[in-house]
Amino acid sequence: MICEGQTEQTFAKTNLQGLFLDRNIILHTPLIKASRGGIVKWQRLEEQIKTHLKAEKDAFVTTFIDYYGVYEKHLFPGWNEAHTIIDKNSRMDRLEHFMLQCIDPESRHRFIPYLQLHEFEGLLFIDIDVFKSQIPPEDLVGIEELEKTFNDFENPELINNNRETSPSHRLQRIINGYNKVVYGDIISEAIGLERIRAKSPRFNNWITKLENI
């Protein structure tokens, strides 16, 4: 599971390793190598994907990357065509399709591309009571924005992706001293993977694919 950054990597180790181990699947979670975490141009990411596929002939490779932060300049395949699609879930499906087509046919069945819509931090907006129980009251400075976000978005994956309204920027305003790796781990573990999957259909579909390899 090639992770965009430490937040995704920590989440995978805390919340996903046990799930897959129960299915005799050993999960490795390297960061994007070219940047030691963070989005890179598709060519560099493609090289890493192919390297992993070639190194172990019985291994599957997937990506855990936020759509937020990927831009046209990163030259992901099919970018312009995918962005003619209004529905964001369908757009992600199309981008993932083009990512898959870049892989050699003989190993393509072992690559499961995934783009998180819009941002990993959206998965933290599952249960408002978790915020209230896990964050010290004096640090929960944006309670009104927190409540409005929960009221506005039944599906946390749809919390949108501009700089002011992305999940991570909301959390920076809501939690004083917000550290995305630390709080991402604390909140996600308190929520539990089962509840995250129940409210995040696109994420759940990805995990289901991985469970069934």
Helices and strands as residue ranges (DSSP letters): E 2-3, H 6-11, I 12-16, H 17-21, H 42-55, E 61-66, G 72-74, H 79-82, H 88-101, G 108-110, E 111-112, E 115-116, G 120-124, H 128-134, H 143-152, G 156-158, H 167-174, H 180-191, H 193-199, H 201-211
